[in-house]
Amino acid sequence: MSMTRREFVAGVALGALGGTASGATAASQIALKQSMRAAKLPIIICAGNGFATIADGYRLLADGADTLEAALRVVRGPEDDPNDDSVGLGGLPNEEGVVELDASCMHGPSRRAGAVGGVHNIKNVSLLAREVMLHTGHVMLVGEGAERFALARGFKREDLLTEDSRKVWLLWKEAHSDWWGPGLADPGWKERLHSGNAAQYYQRLQAAAQDLGIEPSRRTAAIHKVLFPPTGTIHCSALNAHGEMSGCTTTSGLAWKIPGRLGDSPIIGAGCYTDQDIGSAGATGSGEENIKVAGAHTIVENMRKGMSPFDAGMDALKRIVRNYGGDMQRLKFLDMTYYVLRKDGAYAGVSLWTGYEPGRPHTIAVHDGTARLEKTVSLYEGASQEWPPIVAPPKSTL
Ligand code: GLY
């Protein structure tokens, strides 16, 4: 990827990094449209994977429920859904095959927060984050302590690893290890998955996916997840007719992570931040990058200084770009989407790249009486990773 292939879309302040501002007008117009459409309250926004349940959250809001209850209702849908492998049940596991979940929430009216990280066996960690907020003097619990607290509060232990996610994890193991998959003595032994050139590697991944029993219709997606470990997540922010607001974020984190790795989602101020006086923001994408720019807090503070939701989000994205000195050879491996809601109902969805894959743009789901899925406005045009992103190992290692 280079700047010639991936045109710089909305980079107003990035001229120094080599981009052109050719798309800035179009991007601003979309942002303006987003802001103007959101004049109606109540309003609820979330990542695109919450579209199926956003109406449930909106109904609660419209019926006068608490804003955090409404936001939690939305994210609970993907947490309960075994087919959403980015959160809760069916989330893609860590490198040891264990699903490890993180979540956080902020309640605007009471100015309180709760978070959990590295939790095993408890599906609805967004609700657990709320329990930490409501029933402890702490803000964050992690690991075993968080699980014991969940059991004490009446949550059920469940095996969160679905068959589908287990098979994709096994494919990842076989793709990255010499010791998983058929050994040398096996009549069906093939060369190591990752040896040879990119095309051979891809073909072997296809064959390994077949051997593992991954359905043909799921194989391409499974291979993509092996080659490009996803960080799928859901964030939701809700604002009621009285101007009260809350936010929450929940995730299974980076697929194949080292056990114990926490991303941005459980970090108050990174994956989620709500200030009752200003607005609410949350993130999905490369957690490590978002932690370093304290994304959600940065965005809310930007709005406090008078920036629009769109500009506030774009500024946070540009801070990520700045952390890499604008080096596109590295930035192509990162992605970040921010969901921004201001106290007056103006909102924006902004992303570093158009989508994770060509033809699958990042989206923000919005409900202000009408439910809709909108493309986010991206800083750069293109998918965040060339696909398949295969680099053949040097000959000396074969
Ligand atoms: N944004 C989710 C994560 O990186 O864990």
Residues whose N, C-alpha, C, O or C-beta is under 5 A from the ligand:
A	BS01	LIG	T231 G232 T233 T251 G253 L254 G263 D264 S265 T284 G285 S286 G287 E288
